[in-house]
Amino acid sequence: MSRHTLSAPPATRMSRAVVESLGARTILVVDDEPTMRLIAQRVLGMRGYRVLTAADGEEAAEICESYEGTIDLVLTDVVMPGIGGRELGRRVAVLRPGAKLVYMSILAGDAAVEYGVSTASESFLQKPFTPGALMGKVQAALL
């Protein structure tokens, strides 16, 4: 059984117009660090997104295969045990061809490039990040 979670903010936190303008999009957050998953889940959930979470690439691939709804974006750590972010990205492209990808990592420059991700890319989020930086990357990816 999958351990993923789905969150949506209580209606009292957001106006209905704001939630409707977001289109109730679904984001899969993948990070082996529980604190990073929780931060991203809370920030995105408070802004009206449906949030699925996975602790690693294997669990994320399972969610991509089994989740019956649309997954609009996968926000994934680059370096994780087992299936890393780049390999997960390749699997997402097959399993969920319409899903956008944003990679995140504490690695910078050449260290990230060794894992197949350019930190200069629009689809890269440097850790640690602020809620504003997270939202900026997510919104740009979903345009």
GIWO-V855496 format. One record per pair of residues at least 12 apart in sequence whose C-alpha atoms are under 10 Angstrom apart, sorted by the first residue. I is the first residue (numbers start at 1). GAP is how many residues later the second one is. If there is no record, write none. Layout:
BEGIN
i->I gap->GAP
i->I gap->GAP
END
This chain:
BEGIN
i->1 gap->61
i->2 gap->52
i->2 gap->57
i->2 gap->58
i->2 gap->60
i->2 gap->61
i->2 gap->64
i->3 gap->49
i->3 gap->50
i->3 gap->51
i->3 gap->52
i->3 gap->56
i->3 gap->60
i->4 gap->24
i->4 gap->25
i->4 gap->26
i->4 gap->47
i->4 gap->48
i->4 gap->49
i->4 gap->50
i->4 gap->51
i->4 gap->55
i->4 gap->56
i->4 gap->58
i->4 gap->59
i->5 gap->23
i->5 gap->24
i->5 gap->36
i->5 gap->45
i->5 gap->46
i->5 gap->47
i->5 gap->48
i->5 gap->49
i->6 gap->20
i->6 gap->21
i->6 gap->22
i->6 gap->35
i->6 gap->39
i->6 gap->43
i->6 gap->44
i->6 gap->45
i->6 gap->46
i->6 gap->47
i->7 gap->19
i->7 gap->34
i->7 gap->35
i->7 gap->37
i->7 gap->38
i->7 gap->39
i->7 gap->41
i->7 gap->42
i->7 gap->43
i->7 gap->44
i->7 gap->45
i->7 gap->46
i->8 gap->16
i->8 gap->18
i->8 gap->33
i->8 gap->34
i->8 gap->36
i->8 gap->37
i->8 gap->38
i->8 gap->39
i->8 gap->40
i->8 gap->41
i->8 gap->42
i->8 gap->43
i->8 gap->44
i->9 gap->33
i->9 gap->35
i->9 gap->36
i->9 gap->37
i->9 gap->38
i->9 gap->39
i->9 gap->40
i->9 gap->41
i->9 gap->42
i->10 gap->35
i->10 gap->36
i->10 gap->38
i->11 gap->35
i->11 gap->37
i->13 gap->33
i->13 gap->34
i->13 gap->35
i->14 gap->32
i->14 gap->33
i->14 gap->34
i->15 gap->33
i->16 gap->32
i->18 gap->29
i->18 gap->30
i->19 gap->27
i->19 gap->28
i->19 gap->29
i->19 gap->30
i->20 gap->28
i->21 gap->27
i->22 gap->25
i->22 gap->26
i->22 gap->27
i->22 gap->117
i->23 gap->25
i->23 gap->26
i->23 gap->27
i->24 gap->23
i->24 gap->24
i->24 gap->25
i->24 gap->26
i->24 gap->27
i->24 gap->48
i->25 gap->23
i->25 gap->24
i->25 gap->25
i->25 gap->26
i->25 gap->44
i->25 gap->45
i->25 gap->46
i->25 gap->47
i->25 gap->48
i->25 gap->117
i->26 gap->18
i->26 gap->19
i->26 gap->22
i->26 gap->23
i->26 gap->24
i->26 gap->25
i->26 gap->26
i->26 gap->43
i->26 gap->44
i->26 gap->45
i->26 gap->46
i->26 gap->47
i->26 gap->48
i->26 gap->73
i->27 gap->13
i->27 gap->14
i->27 gap->17
i->27 gap->18
i->27 gap->22
i->27 gap->23
i->27 gap->24
i->27 gap->25
i->27 gap->26
i->27 gap->43
i->27 gap->44
i->27 gap->45
i->27 gap->46
i->27 gap->47
i->27 gap->48
i->27 gap->72
i->27 gap->73
i->27 gap->74
i->27 gap->111
i->28 gap->12
i->28 gap->13
i->28 gap->22
i->28 gap->23
i->28 gap->24
i->28 gap->25
i->28 gap->26
i->28 gap->32
i->28 gap->35
i->28 gap->36
i->28 gap->43
i->28 gap->44
i->28 gap->45
i->28 gap->46
i->28 gap->47
i->28 gap->48
i->28 gap->71
i->28 gap->73
i->29 gap->12
i->29 gap->15
i->29 gap->22
i->29 gap->23
i->29 gap->24
i->29 gap->25
i->29 gap->26
i->29 gap->27
i->29 gap->31
i->29 gap->44
i->29 gap->45
i->29 gap->46
i->29 gap->47
i->29 gap->48
i->29 gap->73
i->30 gap->22
i->30 gap->23
i->30 gap->24
i->30 gap->25
i->30 gap->26
i->30 gap->27
i->30 gap->28
i->30 gap->29
i->30 gap->30
i->30 gap->31
i->30 gap->44
i->30 gap->45
i->30 gap->46
i->30 gap->47
i->30 gap->48
i->30 gap->50
i->30 gap->54
i->30 gap->55
i->30 gap->58
i->30 gap->73
i->30 gap->74
i->31 gap->22
i->31 gap->23
i->31 gap->24
i->31 gap->25
i->31 gap->26
i->31 gap->29
i->31 gap->44
i->31 gap->45
i->31 gap->46
i->31 gap->47
i->31 gap->48
i->31 gap->49
i->31 gap->50
i->31 gap->53
i->31 gap->54
i->31 gap->73
i->31 gap->74
i->32 gap->22
i->32 gap->23
i->32 gap->24
i->32 gap->25
i->32 gap->44
i->32 gap->45
i->32 gap->47
i->32 gap->48
i->32 gap->49
i->33 gap->22
i->33 gap->23
i->33 gap->44
i->33 gap->47
i->34 gap->19
i->34 gap->20
i->34 gap->21
i->36 gap->41
i->36 gap->91
i->36 gap->92
i->36 gap->93
i->37 gap->15
i->37 gap->16
i->37 gap->17
i->37 gap->18
i->37 gap->38
i->37 gap->39
i->37 gap->40
i->38 gap->15
i->39 gap->90
i->39 gap->91
i->39 gap->92
i->40 gap->13
i->40 gap->35
i->40 gap->89
i->40 gap->90
i->40 gap->91
i->40 gap->94
i->40 gap->95
i->41 gap->12
i->42 gap->89
i->43 gap->87
i->43 gap->88
i->43 gap->89
i->43 gap->91
i->43 gap->92
i->44 gap->87
i->44 gap->90
i->44 gap->91
i->44 gap->94
i->47 gap->88
i->50 gap->21
i->50 gap->22
i->51 gap->20
i->51 gap->22
i->51 gap->23
i->52 gap->15
i->52 gap->19
i->52 gap->22
i->53 gap->21
i->53 gap->22
i->53 gap->23
i->54 gap->22
i->55 gap->21
i->55 gap->22
i->55 gap->25
i->55 gap->26
i->56 gap->20
i->56 gap->21
i->56 gap->23
i->56 gap->24
i->56 gap->25
i->56 gap->26
i->56 gap->27
i->56 gap->28
i->56 gap->29
i->56 gap->32
i->57 gap->19
i->57 gap->20
i->57 gap->21
i->57 gap->22
i->57 gap->23
i->57 gap->24
i->57 gap->25
i->57 gap->26
i->57 gap->27
i->57 gap->28
i->57 gap->29
i->57 gap->30
i->57 gap->31
i->57 gap->32
i->57 gap->34
i->58 gap->23
i->58 gap->24
i->58 gap->25
i->58 gap->26
i->58 gap->30
i->59 gap->24
i->60 gap->14
i->60 gap->16
i->60 gap->23
i->60 gap->28
i->60 gap->31
i->60 gap->32
i->61 gap->22
i->61 gap->27
i->61 gap->28
i->61 gap->30
i->61 gap->31
i->61 gap->34
i->61 gap->35
i->62 gap->33
i->63 gap->32
i->64 gap->27
i->64 gap->28
i->64 gap->30
i->64 gap->31
i->64 gap->32
i->64 gap->35
i->65 gap->26
i->65 gap->27
i->65 gap->30
i->65 gap->31
i->66 gap->29
i->70 gap->26
i->70 gap->28
i->70 gap->29
i->71 gap->21
i->71 gap->25
i->71 gap->26
i->71 gap->27
i->71 gap->28
i->71 gap->29
i->72 gap->24
i->72 gap->25
i->72 gap->26
i->72 gap->27
i->72 gap->28
i->72 gap->29
i->72 gap->69
i->72 gap->70
i->73 gap->19
i->73 gap->23
i->73 gap->25
i->73 gap->26
i->73 gap->27
i->73 gap->28
i->73 gap->29
i->73 gap->65
i->73 gap->68
i->73 gap->69
i->74 gap->14
i->74 gap->15
i->74 gap->18
i->74 gap->22
i->74 gap->25
i->74 gap->26
i->74 gap->27
i->74 gap->28
i->74 gap->29
i->74 gap->64
i->74 gap->67
i->75 gap->14
i->75 gap->25
i->75 gap->26
i->75 gap->27
i->75 gap->28
i->75 gap->29
i->75 gap->48
i->75 gap->49
i->75 gap->50
i->75 gap->59
i->75 gap->62
i->75 gap->63
i->76 gap->12
i->76 gap->13
i->76 gap->25
i->76 gap->26
i->76 gap->27
i->76 gap->28
i->76 gap->29
i->76 gap->48
i->76 gap->49
i->77 gap->25
i->77 gap->26
i->77 gap->27
i->77 gap->28
i->77 gap->29
i->77 gap->47
i->77 gap->48
i->77 gap->49
i->77 gap->50
i->78 gap->24
i->78 gap->25
i->78 gap->26
i->78 gap->27
i->78 gap->28
i->78 gap->29
i->78 gap->34
i->78 gap->37
i->78 gap->38
i->78 gap->39
i->78 gap->46
i->79 gap->24
i->79 gap->25
i->79 gap->26
i->79 gap->27
i->79 gap->28
i->79 gap->33
i->79 gap->36
i->80 gap->25
i->84 gap->31
i->85 gap->16
i->85 gap->17
i->85 gap->18
i->85 gap->19
i->85 gap->20
i->85 gap->30
i->85 gap->31
i->85 gap->32
i->86 gap->15
i->86 gap->17
i->86 gap->29
i->86 gap->30
i->86 gap->31
i->87 gap->28
i->87 gap->29
i->88 gap->13
i->89 gap->12
i->89 gap->13
i->89 gap->14
i->99 gap->42
i->99 gap->43
i->100 gap->23
i->100 gap->38
i->100 gap->41
i->100 gap->42
i->100 gap->43
i->101 gap->22
i->101 gap->23
i->101 gap->37
i->101 gap->40
i->101 gap->41
i->102 gap->19
i->102 gap->20
i->102 gap->21
i->102 gap->22
i->102 gap->23
i->102 gap->32
i->102 gap->35
i->102 gap->36
i->102 gap->38
i->102 gap->39
i->103 gap->14
i->103 gap->15
i->103 gap->16
i->103 gap->18
i->103 gap->19
i->103 gap->20
i->103 gap->21
i->103 gap->22
i->103 gap->23
i->103 gap->34
i->104 gap->13
i->104 gap->15
i->104 gap->19
i->104 gap->20
i->104 gap->21
i->104 gap->22
i->104 gap->23
i->104 gap->24
i->104 gap->25
i->104 gap->30
i->105 gap->12
i->105 gap->14
i->105 gap->19
i->105 gap->20
i->105 gap->21
i->105 gap->22
i->105 gap->23
i->105 gap->24
i->106 gap->19
i->106 gap->20
i->106 gap->21
i->106 gap->22
i->106 gap->23
i->107 gap->12
i->107 gap->19
i->107 gap->20
i->108 gap->12
i->108 gap->18
i->108 gap->19
i->122 gap->15
i->122 gap->18
i->122 gap->19
i->123 gap->14
i->123 gap->15
i->123 gap->17
i->123 gap->18
i->124 gap->13
i->125 gap->12
i->125 gap->13
END
